[in-house]
Amino acid sequence: MDYGKFQYDQAKKEKAAKKQQKTQETKEIRLRPKTDDHHLNIYIKNARKWLESGMKVKVRVRFRGREITYPEIAREKLDFVAEQLSDVGEVEQHPSMEGRTMLMVLAPAKE
């Protein structure tokens, strides 16, 4: 058996399998606890567009300095975002602290 031909056939099979594979793209929105309502609405509008096109959306609130002592402000912002996007997306991962950030993941709503 020709080893070069075997490698070539394997590479072709892997390439074909990769084409058939469906990948889920994830977009991210980064906020701060002091993010203004106007900017938040712009981010929500972008997230709505992404969810409607089938992408997942990560919403991350980053704490700097003493902001970390008030995680309830970030949780309120994340709950507000989830409420605004409830018609096109559902919460896949509820808000949770990871170091100095609070993270929530939204997935497109199932029809």
C-alpha positions as CSV (number, residue, x, y, z in Angstrom):
1,M,0.0,0.0,0.0
2,D,1.2,3.5,-0.9
3,Y,1.6,5.5,2.4
4,G,1.5,8.8,0.5
5,K,-1.9,8.0,-1.1
6,F,-3.2,6.9,2.3
7,Q,-2.2,10.2,3.8
8,Y,-3.8,12.1,0.9
9,D,-7.1,10.1,1.2
10,Q,-7.2,10.8,5.0
11,A,-6.6,14.5,4.5
12,K,-9.5,14.6,1.9
13,K,-11.8,12.7,4.3
14,E,-11.0,15.1,7.2
15,K,-11.5,18.2,4.9
16,A,-14.9,16.8,3.8
17,A,-15.9,16.1,7.4
18,K,-14.9,19.6,8.4
19,K,-17.1,21.1,5.7
20,Q,-20.1,19.1,7.0
21,Q,-19.5,20.3,10.6
22,K,-21.7,23.0,11.9
23,T,-20.0,25.5,14.1
24,Q,-21.7,27.8,16.7
25,E,-20.2,31.3,16.6
26,T,-20.1,33.3,19.9
27,K,-20.2,37.0,20.1
28,E,-19.3,38.9,23.3
29,I,-20.5,42.1,24.8
30,R,-18.3,43.7,27.5
31,L,-19.9,46.0,30.0
32,R,-18.9,47.8,33.2
33,P,-21.2,48.4,36.2
34,K,-21.2,52.1,35.3
35,T,-22.2,51.6,31.6
36,D,-24.9,54.1,30.7
37,D,-28.4,53.1,29.6
38,H,-27.9,54.6,26.1
39,H,-24.8,52.5,25.5
40,L,-26.5,49.4,27.0
41,N,-29.4,49.8,24.6
42,I,-27.0,49.9,21.6
43,Y,-25.3,46.7,22.9
44,I,-28.8,45.1,23.3
45,K,-29.7,46.0,19.7
46,N,-26.5,44.4,18.5
47,A,-27.1,41.3,20.6
48,R,-30.7,41.0,19.2
49,K,-29.3,41.0,15.7
50,W,-26.7,38.3,16.5
51,L,-29.3,36.1,18.3
52,E,-31.7,36.4,15.3
53,S,-28.9,35.2,13.0
54,G,-28.3,32.2,15.2
55,M,-25.2,33.2,17.2
56,K,-24.7,32.8,20.9
57,V,-24.0,36.0,22.9
58,K,-21.7,36.3,26.0
59,V,-22.5,39.2,28.2
60,R,-19.5,40.1,30.5
61,V,-19.5,42.7,33.2
62,R,-15.9,43.6,34.1
63,F,-15.2,45.1,37.6
64,R,-12.3,47.5,38.1
65,G,-11.1,48.7,41.5
66,R,-13.7,49.0,44.2
67,E,-16.6,48.2,41.8
68,I,-16.3,44.6,42.8
69,T,-17.8,45.3,46.2
70,Y,-21.2,45.8,44.4
71,P,-21.9,42.7,42.4
72,E,-25.6,43.3,42.7
73,I,-25.4,46.3,40.2
74,A,-23.9,44.0,37.6
75,R,-26.5,41.3,38.3
76,E,-29.2,43.9,37.7
77,K,-27.7,44.9,34.4
78,L,-27.4,41.3,33.2
79,D,-31.0,40.6,34.3
80,F,-32.1,43.7,32.4
81,V,-30.3,42.5,29.2
82,A,-31.8,39.0,29.6
83,E,-35.3,40.5,30.0
84,Q,-34.9,42.7,26.9
85,L,-33.7,39.8,24.8
86,S,-36.2,37.2,26.1
87,D,-38.2,37.1,22.9
88,V,-35.2,36.2,20.7
89,G,-32.9,34.4,23.1
90,E,-32.8,32.4,26.3
91,V,-30.3,32.3,29.1
92,E,-28.0,29.3,28.7
93,Q,-25.7,30.1,31.6
94,H,-27.0,32.3,34.4
95,P,-24.9,35.1,35.7
96,S,-21.9,33.9,37.7
97,M,-18.7,35.4,39.0
98,E,-15.4,34.4,37.4
99,G,-12.6,36.3,39.0
100,R,-13.2,40.0,38.4
101,T,-15.9,39.5,35.9
102,M,-19.6,38.4,35.9
103,L,-20.6,36.3,32.9
104,M,-23.9,35.3,31.3
105,V,-24.4,33.4,28.1
106,L,-27.5,33.8,25.9
107,A,-28.5,31.3,23.2
108,P,-31.0,31.8,20.3
109,A,-34.5,30.8,21.3
110,K,-35.7,27.5,20.0
111,E,-38.8,27.7,17.8
